[in-house]
Amino acid sequence: MDHRETAARCSPPPAMCAEGVLPADPDGIGAALQREARSRLAAGPPPAPAVALEDRRYAPTDTLDGLRGCTDPEGPGRFTAAVEEDLDR
């Protein structure tokens, strides 16, 4: 399993491995991976850096501030997409 996904706070494989059912595991590798995945899920991700928390907190409002005085008819749609992207992070 990739530690980069855990650090990025986006790691579906450990959840799938931890919660999935092993239909067959003759050599025990699947069970070992499942134990590791359960351990990682229990530990959770490392603490987020303060800068990352600040970025997540203020990015949507910073993006919305860009709408002030916007006269481009497509501007609101572009900004809406950008805000949705900020919220998905």
Secondary structure in CASP SS format (residue, H / E / C, confidence):
PFRMAT SS
TARGET T0000
AUTHOR 0000-0000-0000
METHOD secondary structure of the structure
MODEL  1
M C 1.00
D C 1.00
H H 1.00
R H 1.00
E H 1.00
T H 1.00
A H 1.00
A C 1.00
R C 1.00
C C 1.00
S C 1.00
P H 1.00
P H 1.00
P H 1.00
A H 1.00
M H 1.00
C H 1.00
A H 1.00
E H 1.00
G C 1.00
V C 1.00
L C 1.00
P C 1.00
A C 1.00
D C 1.00
P C 1.00
D C 1.00
G C 1.00
I H 1.00
G H 1.00
A H 1.00
A H 1.00
L H 1.00
Q H 1.00
R H 1.00
E H 1.00
A H 1.00
R H 1.00
S H 1.00
R H 1.00
L H 1.00
A H 1.00
A H 1.00
G C 1.00
P C 1.00
P C 1.00
P C 1.00
A C 1.00
P C 1.00
A H 1.00
V H 1.00
A H 1.00
L H 1.00
E H 1.00
D H 1.00
R H 1.00
R H 1.00
Y H 1.00
A H 1.00
P H 1.00
T H 1.00
D H 1.00
T H 1.00
L H 1.00
D H 1.00
G C 1.00
L C 1.00
R C 1.00
G C 1.00
C C 1.00
T C 1.00
D C 1.00
P C 1.00
E C 1.00
G H 1.00
P H 1.00
G H 1.00
R H 1.00
F H 1.00
T H 1.00
A H 1.00
A H 1.00
V H 1.00
E H 1.00
E H 1.00
D H 1.00
L H 1.00
D H 1.00
R C 1.00
END
